[in-house]
Amino acid sequence: MKQYRTYEEVQRDLKRLDLERHIAWENMKLQKNKIGDELQPKQWMVTVYKVVQKYGVYILMRRLLR
């Protein structure tokens, strides 16, 4: 446990902890927005398109190499 010698030390640590709490809260809100964006149907279509594109290239390469 930390020992404080002055009132200013206590106030400084309280201010630091309050700022850390605000930063953590903003990070949580940012993550929530990112998750919401990733679950949009538009993002799903982009993902499906990328998978189909990779699979198509794979099939094309197999046919060319036969």
Helices and strands as residue ranges (DSSP letters): H 7-38, H 41-65
